[in-house]
């Protein structure tokens, strides 16, 4: 049997090419899944694998940092052969006897991580005792966008589009921009200057220690690059364990604009793995908030959270996420292209296609959607067949295993496709092929208000498709006026209707199914709602609007 050991989900296109190159469909084993096991059980699992050939596919360069970990895990297995498969499908055999070298690399990275955490604690304590720097005014100079997120694997999701959306909108509005990051940008205006910083070369343990290591690497790179260069302001997307923007702002007297999408410490606790060094990570967040001259956030829930954390109202800008109307334009896709997209997944051209596109996070509610699909098909298969309803759930992530388990039934399989991740560039093409777009987000498990501003929601709106969404904080606010699953009309829409979506009760499969049945059977309402959503999006939710709200508050 063949196995593939992966650090992060692979895109559907790379996965297909990889499988064709090795001539088999291997069983995929994720490091993320193995990390959840106690060490002894993890080793035993690897040692007992019924594996003949073991492959380590790497889709992008950023995954190189995890390679020593992957090779060490592969060495534990009894595989007859072990090979790394690069993004260009080159294959490199490696021996299990190199494991001591890889272990030494991991140990060195882990030790450096502990040193970095200690250093960060002391530095953050000092920075929390000093006031924000009075910046120099340098109007007419470029601004630097600092993306210090430490991302491994295939890049997809709302954050990818958010970065290019903000950068390009600033640039179009006449503010010269420079992009500083180890990560290659997506769809960035070619006239924006790009500074590629050093990546993290090796991965250590625990996971969050790498963030503090990377903070030091990124900050040192920026200090060297910024000498002799004047900037109007720094714009930093806040990331776990990284307070480089605060350090650079103080050192060079540059105003800091901080993008705050929620506490990364909270997200790890509730949506990921609780941090071992949560206190140090929280201190880094407090440093960023204290030293930012302007804090940009995407929802009023987060605005209130910032105020509770001590950020003065005059330093807060709150504006929802947005879209680029030149990218999310349904006019780019004609009927033949939509038919070809459907044919790729075996979906009939005349089917009513309901689609979800996202990263399968715990907040997305994909498990609620999967439960609704299962119940609908198993309880009323004849209706599903008669209406031609099909589901396409695009993406991968933490909840994919649960979704696959729920939908693992031969009676359900003909109606559902789960292609995995698709490249960010292919997202609009997929959305254009749908009739109904699904946003089944769920409330936070700890009872706190849902603080998100899902970029995918605005992408749905821009594509002019009927939306079925949870009535949850900003999602419900943005989509109002709306129809409600508990009180759906029986008459056709008229010209006075300005509704943008059908809203259902969050986490309620019955409400979700009721809204879905309505939209499947009412093409007239699908057209009406799609048009209303697109009009509202273009009027209020482009990146030009988002950045305009930021610039209106930039006094520097």
C-alpha atoms as one frame of an Amber mdcrd trajectory, in Angstrom:
protein
   0.000   0.000   0.000   1.168   3.545  -0.754   0.985   6.409   1.756   1.520
  10.154   1.400   2.672  12.047   4.469   1.527  15.683   4.282   1.894  18.740
   6.490  -1.131  20.588   5.095  -3.972  19.834   2.646  -2.978  19.725  -1.016
  -4.874  21.560  -3.735  -7.058  19.365  -5.927  -5.001  20.186  -9.037  -1.622
  19.346  -7.458  -3.091  16.253  -5.822  -4.271  14.963  -9.213  -0.875  15.596
 -10.823   0.950  14.012  -7.893  -1.190  10.857  -8.011  -0.746  10.571 -11.777
   3.035  10.895 -11.396   3.299   8.040  -8.864   0.691   5.881 -10.596  -1.529
   5.335  -7.563  -3.955   6.948  -5.144  -2.160   6.791  -1.788  -3.667   6.954
   1.667  -3.028  10.461   3.006  -1.692  10.870   6.524  -1.535  14.380   7.967
   1.052  15.618  10.439  -1.718  17.757  11.945  -3.647  14.567  12.766  -0.551
  12.847  14.162   0.208  15.851  16.400  -3.050  15.256  18.258  -1.774  11.867
  19.460   0.508  11.266  22.467   4.121  10.811  21.318   4.203   7.066  22.051
   0.982   6.460  20.139   2.144   8.599  17.229   5.372   6.589  16.930   3.446
   3.311  17.192   1.003   4.439  14.484   3.852   5.256  12.101   5.789   2.078
  12.928   2.766  -0.123  12.154   1.741   1.450   8.877   1.046  -1.208   6.216
   3.098   0.807   3.741   5.225  -0.224   0.764   5.998   3.195  -0.737   5.838
   6.394   1.304   5.768   9.789  -0.401   6.234  13.284   1.012   4.583  15.689
  -1.473   5.546  19.381  -1.163   3.275  21.733  -3.069   5.152  24.961  -2.370
   8.517  26.242  -1.180   7.211  27.360   2.233   6.680  23.713   3.218  10.451
  23.132   3.100  10.603  24.252   6.736   8.547  21.215   7.749  10.603  18.756
   5.685  12.905  17.567   8.527   9.794  16.706  10.570   8.216  14.863   7.645
  11.419  12.938   6.893  11.804  11.950  10.544   8.230  10.661  10.675   8.773
   8.818   7.398  11.882   7.161   8.840   9.809   5.571  11.616   7.594   3.801
   9.090   8.536   0.348   7.693   8.258   1.585   4.087  10.460  -0.086   1.490
  11.017   3.270  -0.228  10.674   6.911   0.808  10.552   9.835  -1.617  10.023
  13.585  -1.484   7.905  14.805  -4.414   8.526  18.458  -5.289   6.039  20.947
  -6.750   7.414  20.226 -10.246   6.921  16.472  -9.510  10.649  15.756  -9.241
  11.147  12.783  -6.929  14.034  12.481  -4.449  14.632   9.260  -2.549  15.875
   9.536   1.031  17.087   7.054   3.611  15.730   6.439   7.094  19.347   6.483
   8.308  19.439  10.276   7.851  16.899  10.618  10.681  19.523  11.606  13.316
  20.509  14.591  11.171  16.878  15.657  10.843  16.319  15.197  14.576  19.323
  17.418  15.293  17.880  20.099  13.001  14.525  19.918  14.792  16.218  20.038
  18.206  18.242  23.102  17.216  15.145  24.890  15.910  13.233  23.979  19.078
  16.007  25.315  21.326  16.097  28.557  19.345  12.334  28.759  19.745  12.633
  28.616  23.540  15.274  31.337  23.473  13.060  33.474  21.200  10.069  33.136
  23.535  12.153  34.229  26.527  13.538  37.166  24.570  10.041  38.160  23.445
   8.687  38.092  27.000  11.371  40.496  28.206  11.044  42.772  25.182   7.239
  42.887  25.403   7.403  43.737  29.109   9.570  46.751  28.252   7.365  47.831
  25.339   4.249  47.704  27.507   5.870  50.238  29.847   6.701  52.902  27.252
   4.354  55.225  25.339   3.628  55.102  21.645   6.237  56.967  19.606   5.396
  60.372  18.150   5.868  59.650  14.437   7.434  61.848  11.810   5.069  63.135
   9.107   6.247  61.979   5.680   3.378  62.605   3.270   4.181  61.700  -0.302
   6.388  58.774   0.700   5.459  55.132   0.032   3.838  52.938   2.672   5.041
  49.441   3.551   2.636  46.520   3.960   4.129  44.005   6.416   2.792  40.473
   6.034   4.522  38.513   8.767   2.093  35.613   8.806   3.894  32.292   8.940
   1.869  30.266   6.443   2.829  26.800   5.255   1.323  24.835   2.397  -1.185
  25.766  -0.278  -2.502  29.338   0.117  -6.262  29.767  -0.140  -9.032  31.533
   1.723 -10.268  35.012   2.474  -6.988  36.234   3.965  -5.205  35.753   0.621
  -7.648  38.008  -1.223  -7.726  40.464   1.680  -4.004  41.191   1.426  -4.012
  41.949  -2.298  -7.347  43.777  -2.006  -6.041  46.262   0.551  -2.674  46.709
  -1.173  -4.136  47.256  -4.623  -6.842  49.624  -3.365  -4.283  51.827  -1.597
  -2.217  51.797  -4.776  -5.164  52.724  -7.016  -6.026  55.605  -4.710  -2.592
  57.110  -5.270  -0.717  55.815  -2.227   2.512  54.150  -3.351   2.856  50.765
  -1.676   5.619  48.260  -0.986   4.943  44.663   0.054   7.295  43.110   2.622
   6.931  39.383   3.292   8.491  35.968   2.700   5.184  34.997   1.035   4.549
  35.597  -2.641   1.536  37.913  -3.071  -1.576  36.938  -5.038  -2.851  39.191
  -7.845  -0.753  42.133  -6.734  -0.531  45.151  -9.041   2.781  44.644 -10.913
   3.895  48.205 -10.143   3.869  47.532  -6.382   7.421  46.978  -5.192   7.952
  43.609  -3.482  10.593  42.917  -0.820  10.998  39.195  -0.170  12.252  38.553
   3.350  13.975  35.451   4.681  11.679  32.474   5.344  11.759  30.246   8.386
  14.126  27.492   7.281  13.410  24.779   9.845  10.455  23.900  12.021  10.814
  23.282  15.751   8.486  22.384  18.595   6.157  23.466  20.054   4.409  24.969
  17.058   3.968  28.511  18.386   7.665  28.843  19.179   8.269  29.098  15.438
   6.192  32.283  15.370   8.476  33.962  17.887  11.542  32.760  15.970  10.115
  34.142  12.773   9.388  37.486  14.473  13.107  37.944  15.059  14.048  36.930
  11.501  11.424  39.193   9.938  12.236  42.179  12.172  15.977  41.914  11.470
  15.350  41.773   7.719  13.114  44.847   7.881  15.607  46.840   9.968  18.247
  46.281   7.280  15.859  47.161   4.445  14.375  50.253   6.081  17.677  52.036
   6.718  17.819  55.120   4.529  14.202  54.664   3.364  11.364  56.981   4.390
   7.833  55.589   4.744   4.571  57.423   5.248   3.221  54.552   7.369   3.555
  50.833   8.044   0.503  48.632   7.565   0.743  45.321   9.387  -1.641  42.391
   9.404  -1.417  41.216  13.017  -0.175  37.659  13.366   0.589  35.255  16.179
   3.708  36.060  18.200   4.800  38.879  15.895   5.112  42.498  17.004   7.615
  43.620  14.357   5.432  46.572  13.346   5.650  48.033  16.847   9.433  47.593
  16.951   9.929  49.150  13.509   7.507  51.990  14.222   9.486  53.001  17.295
  12.902  52.547  15.721  12.179  54.584  12.583   9.396  56.875  13.926   6.904
  55.609  11.347   3.143  55.544  12.065   1.795  52.016  12.470  -1.573  50.991
  11.021  -2.469  47.618  12.529  -5.016  45.271  10.959  -6.835  43.353  13.693
  -8.977  40.389  12.646  -9.446  39.036  16.158  -7.196  37.633  18.858  -4.995
  34.853  17.504  -4.735  33.489  21.043  -8.533  33.165  21.215  -8.657  31.584
  17.746  -6.086  28.952  18.672  -7.903  28.150  21.909 -11.338  27.767  20.330
 -10.678  26.877  16.691  -7.239  25.257  16.727  -4.876  23.894  19.397  -4.578
  25.862  22.666  -1.183  27.525  22.892   1.409  26.351  25.378   2.767  29.896
  25.590  -0.532  31.759  25.395   0.588  34.416  27.892   3.596  35.365  25.743
   1.449  35.482  22.598  -1.124  37.658  24.360   1.613  40.057  25.458   2.727
  40.364  21.838  -0.856  41.264  20.876  -1.010  43.894  23.623   2.255  45.419
  22.396   0.859  45.704  18.872  -2.355  47.329  20.097  -0.535  49.726  22.419
   1.896  50.993  19.793  -0.419  51.169  16.772  -1.403  54.688  15.746  -4.496
  53.322  14.011  -6.164  49.921  14.448  -8.264  48.698  11.524 -10.844  46.013
  12.137 -13.660  44.452  10.153 -16.661  44.264  12.469 -18.337  46.257  15.207
 -17.978  43.259  17.536 -14.200  43.525  17.129 -14.390  47.318  17.511 -16.049
  46.823  20.906 -13.475  44.170  21.815 -10.653  46.585  21.002 -12.228  49.259
  23.186 -12.450  46.723  26.023  -8.730  45.988  25.537  -7.902  49.659  26.048
  -7.710  50.975  22.480  -9.151  54.496  22.389 -12.108  55.037  19.986 -10.180
  57.656  18.016  -7.576  54.996  17.125 -10.132  52.482  15.783 -11.466  52.161
  12.227 -14.185  49.555  11.667 -15.247  48.618   8.148 -16.393  45.221   6.811
 -14.320  43.140   4.454 -14.768  43.635   0.740 -14.047  42.492  -2.819 -12.281
  43.569  -5.994 -15.085  44.030  -8.570 -12.686  43.439 -11.467 -11.944  39.928
 -10.131 -15.405  39.050  -8.800 -17.314  39.923 -11.962 -19.922  37.427 -13.223
 -19.634  38.987 -16.676 -16.232  37.314 -17.065 -17.866  33.890 -17.368 -20.203
  32.863 -20.175 -22.580  29.888 -20.320 -20.081  27.528 -22.027 -17.413  28.202
 -19.369 -19.926  27.529 -16.602 -20.962  24.290 -18.310 -17.320  23.193 -18.616
 -16.744  23.833 -14.923 -19.752  21.713 -14.023 -18.677  18.949 -16.385 -15.300
  18.809 -14.628 -17.113  17.530 -11.542 -19.699  15.435 -13.353 -22.517  17.897
 -12.624 -25.227  18.208 -15.310 -25.558  21.558 -17.017 -29.234  21.810 -16.035
 -28.718  20.869 -12.370 -29.542  23.322  -9.590 -26.079  23.665  -8.087 -25.678
  24.663  -4.422 -22.077  25.500  -3.528 -19.939  26.152  -0.471 -16.414  27.513
  -0.921 -14.137  27.940   2.088 -11.402  26.546   4.307 -13.636  24.233   6.402
 -12.866  26.040   9.653 -14.842  25.492  12.831 -16.696  28.783  12.310 -17.867
  27.929   8.782 -20.601  25.529   9.880 -19.800  22.957   7.195 -20.733  20.151
   9.576 -24.223  21.697   9.883 -24.426  21.859   6.096 -23.279  18.234   5.761
 -25.912  17.129   8.273 -28.606  19.028   6.363 -27.506  17.446   3.065 -27.485
  13.972   4.584 -30.933  14.376   6.112 -32.387  15.881   2.935 -31.097  13.117
   0.651 -31.902  10.228   2.982 -35.369  11.517   3.850 -36.469  12.892   0.469
 -34.245  11.491  -2.269 -37.081  11.604  -4.803 -37.380  15.398  -4.392 -33.619
  15.846  -4.731 -33.640  13.825  -7.971 -36.737  15.536  -9.338 -35.380  19.052
  -8.797 -31.896  18.185 -10.104 -30.208  19.439  -6.922 -26.451  18.919  -6.641
 -23.938  20.064  -4.028 -20.326  21.154  -4.567 -18.399  21.722  -1.323 -15.007
  23.199  -2.206 -12.124  23.442   0.238 -10.394  21.541   3.004  -9.470  22.067
   6.616 -10.176  21.130  10.208 -13.776  20.001   9.653 -13.228  18.013   6.448
 -12.929  14.676   8.250 -16.265  15.169   9.985 -17.913  16.284   6.733 -16.605
  13.243   4.833 -17.824  10.916   7.575 -21.326  12.424   7.508 -21.574  12.180
   3.731 -19.969   8.734   3.406 -23.033   6.913   2.104 -23.585   5.468  -1.391
 -27.052   7.032  -1.458 -25.576  10.512  -0.919 -22.508  10.235  -3.179 -24.333
  10.912  -6.511 -25.473  14.301  -5.253 -22.321  15.678  -3.586 -18.800  16.500
  -4.815 -15.887  17.246  -2.454 -12.999  18.270  -4.732 -10.772  19.729  -2.015
  -8.887  23.000  -2.284  -8.809  24.953  -5.531  -6.353  27.750  -6.414  -7.418
  31.241  -5.354  -7.526  32.302  -9.007 -10.121  29.613  -9.746 -12.567  30.725
  -7.054 -14.596  33.187  -9.184 -14.973  30.633 -11.988 -16.422  28.119  -9.538
 -18.785  30.640  -7.962 -20.032  31.648 -11.414 -21.129  28.062 -12.088 -23.399
  27.923  -9.025 -27.088  28.738  -8.638 -27.086  28.956  -4.842 -24.176  29.932
  -2.582 -24.111  28.666   0.997 -22.836  30.446   4.114 -23.885  28.236   7.081
 -21.666  29.927   9.706 -22.193  28.952  13.345 -21.989  30.905  16.631 -18.843
  30.790  18.738 -18.877  27.752  21.009 -17.965  29.825  24.090 -21.044  32.024
  23.706 -19.124  35.150  22.704 -20.485  37.193  19.781 -19.500  36.052  16.292
 -16.883  38.627  15.310 -16.144  37.614  11.735 -16.560  39.488   8.496 -16.307
  36.554   6.073 -14.576  37.649   2.877 -16.340  34.769   1.139 -19.706  36.383
   1.906 -18.797  39.483  -0.101 -17.422  37.320  -2.909 -20.768  35.517  -2.999
 -22.602  38.853  -3.177 -20.394  40.176  -5.967 -21.094  37.154  -8.172 -24.818
  37.915  -8.239 -25.976  34.504  -7.022 -28.723  33.616  -4.560 -27.259  33.334
  -1.050 -28.480  31.167   1.815 -26.748  32.318   4.993 -26.884  32.209   8.770
 -28.470  35.240  10.427 -25.382  35.798  12.549 -24.073  39.237  13.589 -22.446
  41.031  10.637 -23.539  38.358   8.151 -27.185  39.105   8.880 -26.575  42.854
   8.997 -24.863  42.978   5.600 -27.508  40.794   3.931 -30.473  42.799   5.184
 -33.056  43.482   3.814 -33.555  39.743   3.430 -36.041  36.916   3.289 -36.210
  34.647   6.332 -36.454  30.875   6.247 -39.245  31.011   8.847 -41.427  33.278
   6.693 -40.797  32.769   2.983 -43.017  34.381   0.327 -45.351  32.401  -1.886
 -45.660  35.118  -4.522 -43.139  36.121  -7.213 -40.782  39.030  -6.523 -41.580
  42.468  -7.928 -39.501  45.534  -8.741 -39.908  46.949  -5.231 -38.041  44.019
  -3.647 -34.537  44.901  -2.432 -33.788  41.665  -0.549 -30.250  40.268  -0.775
 -30.455  36.709   0.601 -32.395  34.096   2.508 -31.368  34.068   6.171 -31.720
  30.982   8.363 -31.214  30.335  12.060 -27.517  29.609  12.773 -26.758  25.949
  13.444 -30.333  24.861  12.658 -30.413  22.182   9.947 -34.188  22.444   9.637
 -34.064  26.177   8.973 -31.189  25.681   6.520 -33.104  22.966   4.661 -36.263
  25.093   4.471 -34.324  27.967   2.909 -32.587  25.593   0.519 -35.836  24.007
  -0.679 -37.260  27.464  -1.369 -34.287  28.588  -3.449 -34.070  25.313  -5.375
 -37.693  25.643  -6.491 -37.812  29.410  -7.045 -35.538  30.483  -9.902 -37.354
  33.847  -9.958 -36.321  34.585  -6.390 -32.789  33.343  -7.051 -32.421  35.965
  -9.790 -33.956  38.689  -7.627 -31.804  37.992  -4.575 -28.613  37.622  -6.609
 -29.153  40.982  -8.287 -29.909  42.687  -4.976 -26.800  41.248  -3.337 -24.498
  42.313  -6.170 -25.905  45.847  -6.280 -25.405  46.248  -2.524 -21.869  44.870
  -2.716 -20.785  47.265  -5.451 -22.301  50.228  -3.599 -20.709  49.558  -0.203
 -18.287  46.657  -0.059 -15.389  47.078  -2.477 -11.804  47.404  -1.306 -11.966
  51.031  -2.463 -14.650  51.643   0.179 -12.660  49.749   2.817  -9.403  51.603
   2.190 -11.240  54.918   1.844 -12.474  54.497   5.426  -8.874  53.935   6.565
  -7.469  56.905   4.661 -10.152  59.175   6.084  -8.619  58.555   9.516  -4.951
  58.792   8.514  -3.777  62.123   9.907  -0.164  61.264   9.135
